[in-house]
Amino acid sequence: MATMRGDPPERFADRGEIARGGMASVRRTFDHETERIVAVKSLDPGASSEARAHFLAEARIMARLDHPSIVPIYDIGRDEHGEPSHLLMKLVEGRTLADAIAATAGEPASSEALEPLLRALLRVCEAIAFAHSRGVIHRDLKPGNVMLGTHGQVYAMDWGLALVREAHDVEPDAAPSDAPSGPLRARSERPDEICGTPAYMAPEQARGGTDEIDERTDVFGLGAILYEILTLRPPFQGASFVATIEASRTCNIVPPDRAAPARSVPAPLAAICMQALSACRDARHGSVERFAREVEDFLRAGGWFPVERFASGSVMIREGDHGDRAYIVTDGRCEVFRELGDRTEVLRDIGAGQVVGEVALFAPGPRIASVRAITDVSAMVVTRATLDRELVRAPWIGSLLREAAERYAEAEGLRDRSTGSAPGSTRRR
C-alpha cells in the first residue's frame, strides 16, 4: 500500500481485506501513529484516470459531509506519481441494514421486530437531509449501503454515485445564503447513462441522465429501504438487469401488505411507503424531512395493526359468526345491516376513521349484525392480542380500557340474568 503524504512506510500495518468491489478494495489497517484501527479503501493498480478522478470526487464529497451518520475521511493517499490511490477513513464494524432486515424473516411486522430498523432508517434520513443541505444527492440508497455499528451507530455508506449541485460546488462559507440550488453536476457520465441499483431505483433514474434527478429521488430511495423493511424484498425484481430496469421505469409497485401478507404490515407504514415510492416526483414527500416526520409520527403514535382489504360488495363481518376482532376503516365505506326475514335493515354507514366490531375486543361472542363493503375498503385489523401490545406503550390507557371492558361484561351479565335471555344475546356486531 502506498503511504500517506509525508508518512514513513512503517506507520501503517495491513490487517487483511474487509471488502472488494468494482475497481477498489477495503482493508483493515492499524495506524501506529494514532494507535487505532482504520479502514483503507484502495484503487486497483490498473485503475483508469477516469476511475481515479471519480474516486477523488467521492472522497471530497464525503469530506464535505461532516455528519455523525456519514463515515469521516481522514486523508487521501497518493501513489509515487502523485495520483490518488487510497482513502484513510473510519473503520465501521457491524452489519448492514440488509442483514438486519433479513434476520426478521418469518416474523410479523410487529413493533418488536421493526422498530429498531425504523429507528435506523430515521438516522439515515438525518444524514441524507444533511447531504441535501450541502447540495449532495446520494442516488444509491438501499439497505446494503447502510451500516449498523456494534454500539448503535448508523452510517449512510457508498457515496460513489452522488451528485453535487453546481451552486454548492464551492466552500460552504463562501456561498451566499440565498444562492440558487443550481443544476446537478454529473461528473463524467454520459447524458443517457443509468446509475444506481435497479431494484431500488426511482423511475427518473432508470430513464438515464440527470435532468430529472433531485432530492425527491433520494426520498424514493428511502421509501425503497422502508419497502424492504416491511416486505423483505426490494420494490423491483426482474429476471435480468434489463427486466429490472424496465420494472423501475414502469414503477408498478405491489403495496407492501399485498406483497407480504404474512408479515401483517401496518396500514400507516404501508401508506407512507407507497407515497415515497410514487412514480410521479410531485406525489412523493417533498423532502426527506417530511418523509422522516411521518415515520417518526407513526412510531410515536403506534398503530402496529395489519391491514386487510375488502372488495366492494364483500361481507366483512357476518351475523352469527364468532367475533374476535374489530376493524378501523382507513379507506372506503361500509354499512352495518341485519337480515329481518326478506328485508334488510341498514343500521349505519361507516367511513374512514370509524370502527366496526369493537365490542368483540371486550366481550367476544356471536355477531348480531353483518358489515358489508359499499366500496373497496381498507381496514386495520385489531385483535385483543395486538391491542394489548399497543397498550404496553401507554399502560394507563390499557388499565382504563381493561376496567371499562370488565364493567361492560358485568353489566351485560346482570342484564342477561334480569331478562332471562341467553348470555351475550344483545351484543352488537
C-alpha positions in Angstrom: 0.0 0.0 0.0 1.3 3.5 -0.8 1.9 5.7 2.2 0.0 8.8 3.2 1.7 12.0 2.2 4.8 12.6 4.3 4.3 9.5 6.4 7.0 6.8 6.9 6.1 3.4 5.3 6.2 1.6 8.7 3.3 3.7 10.1 0.5 1.5 8.7 0.2 -2.3 9.2 -2.2 -4.3 7.0 -4.7 -6.4 8.9 -6.5 -8.0 5.9 -9.2 -7.4 3.4 -12.7 -6.4 4.5 -14.5 -6.0 1.2 -13.9 -5.8 -2.5 -16.0 -4.3 -5.4 -15.5 -2.7 -8.7 -12.0 -1.2 -9.0 -11.3 -0.9 -5.3 -10.8 -2.9 -2.1 -11.2 -2.0 1.6 -8.6 -3.3 4.1 -8.4 -3.2 7.9 -5.3 -1.3 8.8 -3.5 -0.4 12.1 -2.2 3.1 12.3 0.9 3.0 14.6 1.0 6.8 14.9 -2.6 7.2 16.3 -2.7 3.6 17.7 -6.1 2.9 16.1 -7.6 0.6 13.6 -8.7 2.4 10.4 -10.2 1.4 7.0 -8.1 2.0 3.9 -10.0 2.0 0.6 -7.5 1.4 -2.3 -7.9 1.6 -6.0 -6.6 -1.3 -8.0 -3.2 -0.6 -9.6 -4.7 -0.8 -13.1 -7.5 1.8 -12.5 -8.0 4.3 -15.3 -7.6 8.0 -14.9 -11.4 8.4 -15.1 -11.7 5.9 -12.2 -9.1 7.9 -10.2 -11.0 11.1 -10.8 -14.2 9.5 -9.8 -12.5 8.1 -6.7 -11.2 11.5 -5.7 -14.5 13.2 -6.3 -16.2 10.6 -3.9 -13.6 11.3 -1.3 -14.1 15.1 -1.5 -17.9 14.7 -1.3 -17.6 12.6 1.8 -15.1 15.0 3.3 -17.5 17.9 3.0 -20.3 16.0 4.7 -19.3 16.3 8.4 -22.2 14.3 10.0 -22.3 11.6 12.7 -24.0 9.2 10.3 -21.6 9.7 7.4 -18.2 7.9 7.6 -15.4 10.5 8.0 -12.5 10.7 5.7 -9.1 11.2 7.5 -6.9 11.6 4.5 -6.4 11.0 0.8 -3.3 8.9 -0.1 -1.4 9.2 -3.4 1.0 6.9 -5.2 4.6 7.7 -6.3 3.2 9.6 -9.3 1.1 11.8 -7.1 -2.2 10.2 -8.3 -4.9 9.5 -5.8 -4.7 5.8 -4.8 -6.4 5.2 -1.5 -8.5 6.8 1.3 -7.9 6.6 5.0 -11.2 6.6 6.8 -13.0 5.5 10.0 -13.5 1.7 10.3 -17.1 0.8 10.7 -17.7 -2.6 12.3 -21.1 -4.2 12.5 -23.6 -5.4 9.8 -25.5 -4.0 7.0 -29.2 -3.0 7.3 -29.8 -5.6 4.7 -28.5 -8.3 7.1 -30.6 -6.9 9.9 -33.8 -6.9 7.7 -33.1 -10.5 6.6 -32.9 -11.5 10.3 -36.6 -10.6 10.7 -37.7 -13.2 8.2 -40.5 -15.3 9.4 -41.7 -12.7 11.9 -44.8 -10.4 11.6 -44.2 -6.7 11.1 -44.5 -6.1 14.9 -43.0 -3.2 16.9 -40.5 -5.6 18.5 -39.2 -6.7 15.1 -39.3 -3.5 13.1 -38.9 -0.5 15.4 -35.1 -0.8 15.6 -35.0 -0.9 11.8 -37.2 2.1 11.5 -35.1 4.0 14.0 -32.0 3.2 11.9 -33.9 4.4 8.8 -34.5 7.7 10.6 -30.8 8.1 11.3 -30.2 7.6 7.6 -32.8 10.3 6.9 -30.9 12.7 9.1 -27.7 12.0 7.1 -29.4 12.4 3.7 -31.2 15.6 4.8 -27.8 17.0 5.8 -26.3 16.0 2.5 -29.2 17.7 0.7 -28.5 20.9 2.7 -24.9 20.7 1.2 -26.2 20.2 -2.3 -25.4 16.5 -2.4 -27.8 13.8 -3.7 -26.8 10.2 -2.8 -28.6 8.4 -5.7 -27.9 4.8 -4.5 -29.8 4.4 -1.3 -30.5 0.7 -0.4 -30.3 -1.5 2.7 -26.9 -2.8 1.6 -25.5 0.7 1.7 -26.4 1.3 5.4 -24.1 0.1 8.1 -25.2 -0.6 11.7 -22.4 -0.3 14.1 -21.9 -2.6 17.1 -22.9 0.2 19.6 -25.9 1.7 17.9 -24.1 3.7 15.2 -25.8 4.1 11.8 -23.9 5.1 8.7 -25.1 6.0 5.1 -22.4 4.5 3.0 -21.1 4.4 -0.6 -21.3 8.0 -2.0 -19.7 6.9 -5.3 -22.7 7.9 -7.4 -23.5 11.1 -5.5 -24.3 14.2 -7.5 -23.4 17.8 -6.5 -25.4 20.9 -7.3 -23.1 23.4 -9.0 -24.1 26.2 -6.8 -22.8 24.3 -3.8 -19.5 23.3 -5.6 -17.7 25.9 -3.5 -16.5 26.3 0.1 -19.8 26.3 2.1 -19.0 29.6 3.8 -18.2 31.2 0.5 -21.6 30.6 -1.0 -24.2 33.4 -0.5 -27.1 32.3 1.8 -29.6 32.9 -1.0 -27.6 31.0 -3.6 -29.9 29.1 -6.0 -29.8 25.3 -5.9 -28.3 25.1 -9.4 -28.2 22.2 -11.8 -26.6 18.9 -10.9 -23.0 18.1 -11.9 -22.8 14.6 -13.1 -19.1 14.1 -13.2 -18.0 12.3 -16.5 -21.3 10.5 -17.0 -22.8 10.1 -20.4 -26.2 12.0 -20.8 -28.1 8.8 -21.1 -26.1 6.7 -18.6 -28.1 4.8 -15.9 -26.5 5.0 -12.5 -27.8 3.3 -9.4 -29.2 -0.1 -8.3 -32.2 -1.1 -10.5 -34.1 -2.9 -7.7 -34.3 0.3 -5.7 -34.1 2.9 -8.4 -36.5 5.8 -8.9 -38.1 5.8 -12.4 -36.4 9.1 -13.3 -33.0 7.4 -12.6 -34.0 4.4 -14.7 -34.6 6.7 -17.7 -31.0 7.8 -17.6 -29.4 11.2 -17.3 -29.6 13.7 -14.5 -32.1 16.3 -15.7 -34.9 14.9 -13.5 -32.8 13.9 -10.5 -33.4 15.9 -7.4 -33.9 15.5 -3.6 -37.1 13.5 -4.2 -35.1 10.9 -6.0 -33.5 10.1 -2.6 -36.9 10.2 -1.0 -37.8 7.3 -3.4 -34.6 5.5 -2.2 -35.6 5.9 1.4 -39.1 4.6 0.5 -37.4 1.6 -1.1 -35.5 0.9 2.1 -38.8 1.1 4.0 -40.4 -1.3 1.5 -37.7 -3.9 2.1 -38.0 -3.5 5.9 -41.8 -4.2 5.5 -41.7 -7.0 2.9 -38.1 -8.5 3.0 -37.7 -7.7 -0.7 -36.9 -4.6 -2.9 -39.6 -2.8 -4.8 -38.4 -4.1 -8.2 -37.4 -7.6 -9.1 -36.7 -8.9 -12.6 -35.2 -11.9 -14.3 -32.4 -9.8 -15.6 -30.8 -6.4 -15.3 -32.8 -5.1 -18.3 -36.1 -6.5 -16.9 -35.4 -4.9 -13.5 -34.6 -1.5 -15.2 -37.9 -1.8 -17.1 -39.8 -2.5 -13.9 -38.3 0.5 -12.3 -39.3 2.7 -15.3 -42.8 1.4 -15.2 -42.9 1.8 -11.3 -45.9 -0.5 -10.8 -45.2 -1.5 -7.2 -47.3 -4.0 -5.3 -48.3 -2.4 -2.0 -46.4 -3.9 1.0 -49.4 -5.5 2.6 -50.1 -7.4 -0.6 -46.5 -8.2 -1.4 -46.0 -9.8 2.1 -49.5 -10.7 3.5 -47.9 -13.0 6.1 -46.0 -10.0 7.6 -49.2 -8.2 8.6 -47.8 -4.9 7.5 -49.2 -1.9 9.5 -51.5 0.2 7.3 -50.0 3.6 8.2 -46.5 2.4 7.3 -47.7 0.9 4.0 -49.2 4.3 3.1 -46.0 6.2 4.0 -44.0 3.8 1.9 -46.2 3.9 -1.2 -46.3 7.7 -1.2 -42.5 7.8 -1.1 -42.4 5.3 -4.0 -44.8 7.3 -6.2 -43.8 7.3 -9.9 -44.5 11.0 -10.0 -42.0 13.0 -8.1 -44.6 15.6 -7.2 -46.7 13.0 -5.4 -43.8 11.9 -3.1 -42.9 13.6 0.1 -41.5 17.0 -0.8 -38.4 16.5 1.3 -36.5 13.8 3.3 -37.6 15.7 6.5 -41.3 15.3 5.6 -40.8 11.6 5.0 -38.9 11.2 8.3 -41.5 13.2 10.2 -44.3 10.8 9.1 -42.3 7.7 10.1 -41.5 9.4 13.4 -45.2 10.3 13.9 -46.1 6.6 13.3 -43.5 5.4 15.9 -44.8 8.0 18.4 -48.5 7.2 18.0 -48.2 3.4 17.5 -50.7 1.6 15.3 -48.9 -1.6 14.6 -52.1 -3.1 13.2 -52.2 -5.1 9.9 -54.3 -4.0 7.1 -57.0 -6.1 5.3 -58.7 -5.2 2.1 -62.3 -6.0 1.1 -63.7 -5.7 -2.4 -66.9 -3.7 -2.9 -69.9 -5.9 -2.0 -68.0 -8.4 0.1 -69.0 -9.2 3.7 -66.5 -8.1 6.3 -68.5 -9.4 9.3 -71.3 -11.9 9.2 -74.2 -12.1 11.6 -73.9 -15.2 13.8 -70.2 -15.7 13.4 -68.0 -15.7 16.5 -66.4 -12.2 16.9 -62.8 -11.8 18.0 -61.6 -8.7 16.1 -62.5 -5.1 15.2 -61.8 -3.1 12.1 -60.6 0.5 11.8 -61.6 1.7 8.3 -58.8 3.6 6.7 -60.2 4.0 3.2 -63.6 3.4 1.6 -67.1 2.9 3.1 -69.1 0.0 4.5 -72.5 -0.5 6.1 -73.8 -2.3 9.2 -77.0 -4.3 8.4 -79.3 -7.1 9.7 -81.4 -9.5 7.7 -85.0 -9.4 9.0 -86.8 -12.1 7.1 -86.9 -11.0 3.5 -86.0 -7.4 4.5 -82.6 -5.9 5.0 -82.3 -3.2 7.7 -79.3 -0.9 7.3 -78.2 0.3 10.8 -75.5 2.7 9.9 -72.8 3.7 7.4 -69.1 3.5 8.4 -66.4 5.7 6.8 -62.7 6.3 7.1 -61.6 6.7 10.7 -64.5 4.8 12.1 -64.6 1.4 13.8 -66.8 -1.7 13.5 -66.8 -4.8 15.6 -65.2 -3.1 18.6 -67.4 -4.9 21.2 -65.8 -8.2 20.3 -62.5 -7.0 21.8 -64.1 -6.8 25.2 -66.8 -9.4 25.1 -66.2 -12.0 22.3 -69.4 -13.7 21.2 -71.7 -14.2 18.2 -72.2 -11.2 16.0 -75.7 -9.9 15.8 -75.3 -7.8 12.7 -73.3 -8.0 9.5 -71.0 -5.5 7.8 -70.7 -5.2 4.1 -68.2 -3.1 2.0 -70.1 -0.5 -0.1 -66.9 0.5 -1.9 -63.5 -1.1 -1.9 -62.4 -0.9 1.7 -59.0 -1.0 3.5 -59.1 -1.5 7.2 -56.7 -2.1 10.1 -57.4 -5.3 11.9 -57.4 -5.0 15.7 -57.4 -8.2 17.9 -57.2 -8.4 21.6 -53.5 -9.5 21.3 -52.5 -6.7 19.0 -54.4 -4.2 21.2 -52.6 -5.4 24.3 -49.2 -5.0 22.6 -50.1 -1.4 21.7 -51.2 -0.6 25.2 -47.8 -1.5 26.5 -46.7 1.9 25.2 -49.3 3.6 27.4 -50.1 1.5 30.5 -52.6 3.9 32.0 -54.8 3.7 28.8 -54.6 -0.1 29.0 -55.8 0.0 32.6 -58.6 2.3 31.7 -59.8 0.1 28.8 -59.5 -3.1 30.7 -61.5 -1.7 33.6 -64.1 -0.4 31.1 -64.3 -3.9 29.5 -64.8 -5.6 32.8 -67.5 -3.2 33.8 -69.2 -3.8 30.4 -69.0 -7.6 30.8 -70.5 -7.3 34.3 -73.3 -5.1 33.1 -74.1 -7.5 30.2 -74.2 -10.4 32.7 -76.5 -8.5 35.1 -78.8 -7.6 32.2 -78.9 -11.2 30.9 -79.8 -12.5 34.3 -82.5 -9.9 34.8 -84.2 -10.6 31.4 -83.6 -14.3 31.3 -82.0 -14.1 27.9 -79.0 -16.1 26.7 -75.7 -14.5 27.7 -74.4 -12.1 25.1 -77.6 -12.2 23.0 -77.8 -8.4 22.8 -74.3 -7.7 21.8 -73.7 -5.5 18.8 -72.0 -6.5 15.5 
